[in-house]
Amino acid sequence: MATLRQVQALMHRVIREELPVAAGAAELGCDPGRLDIYRRFVAGHVRTALDKNFPVLMTLLGPERWGRLTRAFYAEMPPSSWELNEAARPFPGWLSEREQAGDEALVPFHVALASWEWEEFATYVHEAEIPSPDALAGPVVNPTLSILELPCPVAAFMARWVEGCRDLPLPTRDQGPEVALLWRRPDTGRVAFHQAIDDLLFAVSVAHQGLDPADAARAHGLPEEAAREAFGRAARMGLVLTPSAR
């Protein structure tokens, strides 16, 4: 009689599509049709997680290319956690390997976009609690902030995509790498993003170090008014959190 561990290992092979359903059912002594339902159930949920986590990439690639890639991903990287969104976590890295190996369906922007969309989801579900202004003694960086390094620019493309533009040229690696900021807004709970321009990085640095913007400006030889405006802009965006006026 097979042990529980042996049954689990056999089921794992069937789910990974390493073992045909008929062969697995024969070893388990169960109905092949019912085993196939379970296999398709798991595969369907993983592909649904991919669809949900990478909607822009799915749209850009189209049904045929997207279907081929998600089937290959599932076969090579089946889920290792009960939490289905976790099944999508390795997808950007896997996609990068496919692109570097010469998959004709992919360009570097697809890989950058996959990293962006996963980070957007991770930021949305970030466990950190955003403090209320009343709880703050001084400015702090939004605890959900993520700094994402990308091989080509994505932020401007996504800004236009959010506005409804769909006939957009894909950015290329020739346009240079990009550092992007993503964070969850305290007022709406939605994920905001922006290219990591100097003004915003200055504001994040000031808040992180607990400095006064004017003092930081003088230390870096910057105009005080410009420093305060940069800090105020970051605060209005929810990138930096400031105490309530007392």
Wavefront OBJ file of the C-alpha trace (Angstrom):
o trace
v 0.000 0.000 0.000
v 1.381 3.384 -1.001
v 2.270 5.846 1.740
v 0.807 9.349 1.824
v 4.152 10.793 0.711
v 4.248 8.420 -2.288
v 0.703 9.385 -3.264
v 1.596 13.080 -2.984
v 4.722 12.585 -5.122
v 2.708 10.759 -7.768
v 0.011 13.439 -7.805
v 2.744 16.058 -8.106
v 4.101 14.338 -11.222
v 0.637 14.198 -12.782
v -0.026 17.878 -12.000
v 3.344 18.833 -13.477
v 2.340 16.866 -16.594
v 5.455 14.722 -16.165
v 3.261 11.614 -15.990
v 0.222 10.953 -18.199
v -3.095 10.955 -16.379
v -3.818 7.360 -17.416
v -0.511 6.121 -15.988
v -0.997 8.057 -12.766
v -4.544 6.781 -12.365
v -3.369 3.205 -12.902
v -0.789 3.521 -10.128
v -3.244 5.219 -7.796
v -6.088 2.868 -8.637
v -8.502 5.708 -9.379
v -10.704 6.883 -12.243
v -8.552 8.641 -14.929
v -11.388 11.028 -15.717
v -11.602 12.269 -12.151
v -7.823 12.622 -11.886
v -7.777 14.615 -15.119
v -10.434 16.956 -13.713
v -8.171 17.656 -10.736
v -5.130 18.224 -12.966
v -7.047 20.629 -15.202
v -8.519 22.354 -12.139
v -5.038 23.179 -10.782
v -3.689 24.192 -14.201
v -6.705 26.412 -14.824
v -6.276 28.216 -11.524
v -2.585 28.875 -12.166
v -3.304 30.276 -15.622
v -6.081 32.420 -14.171
v -3.566 33.798 -11.642
v -1.232 34.669 -14.514
v -4.050 36.369 -16.430
v -4.960 38.404 -13.355
v -1.430 39.430 -12.423
v -0.185 40.312 -15.932
v -3.214 41.779 -17.754
v -1.318 44.347 -19.858
v 1.294 41.827 -20.958
v -1.451 39.342 -21.799
v -3.169 41.945 -23.988
v 0.044 42.926 -25.781
v 1.048 39.343 -26.560
v -2.404 38.252 -27.701
v -4.238 34.970 -27.010
v -2.036 32.650 -29.088
v 1.369 33.762 -27.774
v 0.065 34.225 -24.229
v -1.517 30.782 -24.211
v 1.669 29.141 -25.456
v 3.791 30.881 -22.838
v 1.484 30.209 -19.902
v 1.190 26.518 -20.806
v 4.967 26.228 -21.023
v 5.390 28.089 -17.735
v 2.956 25.797 -15.972
v 4.706 22.703 -17.291
v 8.132 23.964 -16.200
v 7.207 25.889 -13.025
v 4.159 24.300 -11.363
v 2.922 25.886 -8.121
v 4.796 25.166 -4.912
v 2.376 26.989 -2.585
v -1.300 26.707 -1.763
v -1.591 30.485 -2.364
v -2.308 30.713 -6.081
v -0.920 34.213 -6.591
v 2.429 32.834 -5.450
v 2.361 30.614 -8.543
v 2.831 33.780 -10.616
v 5.837 35.077 -8.666
v 8.512 33.237 -10.754
v 6.938 34.290 -14.065
v 9.023 37.452 -14.757
v 12.291 35.585 -14.124
v 11.163 32.643 -16.224
v 10.115 35.025 -19.001
v 13.529 36.703 -18.883
v 15.228 33.349 -19.404
v 12.966 32.638 -22.379
v 13.708 36.035 -23.947
v 17.450 35.631 -23.473
v 17.247 32.146 -24.987
v 15.822 33.697 -28.162
v 12.073 33.165 -27.891
v 10.805 35.074 -30.926
v 7.553 35.974 -29.159
v 9.389 38.145 -26.643
v 11.358 41.391 -26.535
v 13.067 43.003 -23.506
v 10.070 45.259 -22.897
v 7.837 42.226 -22.309
v 10.197 41.113 -19.537
v 10.322 44.615 -18.023
v 6.542 44.841 -18.132
v 6.171 41.472 -16.413
v 8.447 42.671 -13.602
v 6.418 45.878 -13.379
v 3.045 44.125 -13.220
v 4.198 41.680 -10.556
v 5.650 44.543 -8.480
v 2.395 46.448 -8.897
v 0.483 43.483 -7.443
v 3.039 43.017 -4.648
v 2.720 46.709 -3.747
v -1.067 46.490 -3.697
v -1.023 43.565 -1.235
v 1.962 44.868 0.772
v 1.452 43.960 4.415
v 2.739 47.261 5.763
v 0.102 49.480 7.316
v 0.223 53.071 6.136
v 0.193 55.257 9.267
v -2.354 58.014 9.606
v -1.084 61.620 9.744
v -2.230 61.856 13.378
v 0.136 59.023 14.335
v 3.240 60.676 12.865
v 5.775 62.736 14.766
v 7.570 63.717 11.555
v 7.715 62.944 7.824
v 8.315 59.330 6.819
v 8.608 57.416 3.559
v 5.476 55.514 2.553
v 6.213 51.982 3.875
v 4.772 50.358 0.757
v 7.331 52.037 -1.521
v 9.063 49.741 -4.009
v 12.048 50.809 -6.122
v 12.159 48.841 -9.354
v 15.123 48.697 -11.730
v 14.112 47.935 -15.311
v 16.111 47.245 -18.487
v 13.979 49.673 -20.511
v 11.424 52.386 -19.649
v 7.930 51.347 -18.582
v 6.500 54.212 -16.496
v 5.574 56.550 -19.365
v 4.100 53.645 -21.351
v 1.954 52.592 -18.396
v 0.821 56.159 -17.727
v -0.541 56.383 -21.262
v -2.003 52.880 -21.053
v -3.935 53.863 -17.922
v -5.290 56.848 -19.850
v -6.722 54.438 -22.422
v -4.060 54.611 -25.152
v -3.629 51.202 -26.761
v -1.800 51.840 -30.053
v 1.545 52.527 -28.398
v 5.037 51.664 -29.663
v 6.877 49.333 -27.329
v 9.867 50.922 -25.562
v 13.227 49.373 -26.386
v 16.449 48.677 -24.531
v 18.101 51.382 -26.698
v 16.132 53.978 -24.736
v 18.133 53.050 -21.656
v 17.282 51.505 -18.301
v 14.794 53.002 -15.886
v 14.319 53.145 -12.137
v 10.663 53.391 -11.159
v 8.845 54.046 -7.889
v 5.636 52.224 -6.994
v 3.637 52.753 -3.797
v 0.131 52.425 -2.424
v -1.644 55.737 -1.996
v -2.944 56.366 1.522
v -6.057 58.179 0.274
v -7.328 55.683 -2.318
v -5.486 52.442 -1.513
v -4.523 52.179 -5.185
v -1.017 51.717 -6.518
v 0.654 54.869 -7.834
v 3.860 55.002 -9.830
v 6.377 57.419 -11.269
v 9.775 57.377 -12.855
v 12.404 57.900 -10.159
v 13.258 61.486 -11.044
v 15.683 63.531 -8.948
v 12.979 65.587 -7.166
v 11.184 62.518 -5.870
v 14.394 60.753 -4.872
v 15.433 63.879 -2.997
v 12.136 63.918 -1.079
v 12.423 60.210 -0.236
v 15.985 60.709 0.991
v 14.983 63.696 3.118
v 12.104 61.806 4.737
v 14.173 58.676 5.237
v 16.921 60.612 7.034
v 14.464 62.724 9.020
v 15.872 65.989 7.658
v 14.254 69.344 7.090
v 13.977 70.030 3.308
v 15.603 73.447 3.701
v 18.543 72.029 5.659
v 18.970 69.241 3.100
v 18.845 71.775 0.272
v 21.602 73.877 1.812
v 23.712 70.769 2.422
v 23.434 69.847 -1.276
v 23.693 73.371 -2.630
v 20.091 73.417 -3.887
v 17.597 76.314 -3.925
v 15.504 76.103 -0.754
v 12.253 76.897 -2.565
v 12.830 74.112 -5.116
v 13.606 71.641 -2.314
v 10.410 72.481 -0.444
v 8.383 72.199 -3.642
v 9.881 68.774 -4.384
v 9.080 67.612 -0.864
v 5.565 69.023 -1.059
v 4.946 67.292 -4.375
v 6.042 63.933 -2.959
v 3.758 64.488 0.039
v 0.774 65.298 -2.190
v 1.443 62.103 -4.149
v 1.489 60.035 -0.947
v 5.065 58.980 -1.572
v 6.103 60.802 1.591
v 3.782 60.927 4.618
v 3.619 64.005 6.806
v 2.040 64.658 10.222
v -1.283 66.403 10.629
v -1.053 70.148 11.168
v -1.365 70.840 14.886
l 1 2 3 4 5 6 7 8 9 10 11 12 13 14 15 16 17 18 19 20 21 22 23 24 25 26 27 28 29 30 31 32 33 34 35 36 37 38 39 40 41 42 43 44 45 46 47 48 49 50 51 52 53 54 55 56 57 58 59 60 61 62 63 64 65 66 67 68 69 70 71 72 73 74 75 76 77 78 79 80 81 82 83 84 85 86 87 88 89 90 91 92 93 94 95 96 97 98 99 100 101 102 103 104 105 106 107 108 109 110 111 112 113 114 115 116 117 118 119 120 121 122 123 124 125 126 127 128 129 130 131 132 133 134 135 136 137 138 139 140 141 142 143 144 145 146 147 148 149 150 151 152 153 154 155 156 157 158 159 160 161 162 163 164 165 166 167 168 169 170 171 172 173 174 175 176 177 178 179 180 181 182 183 184 185 186 187 188 189 190 191 192 193 194 195 196 197 198 199 200 201 202 203 204 205 206 207 208 209 210 211 212 213 214 215 216 217 218 219 220 221 222 223 224 225 226 227 228 229 230 231 232 233 234 235 236 237 238 239 240 241 242 243 244 245 246
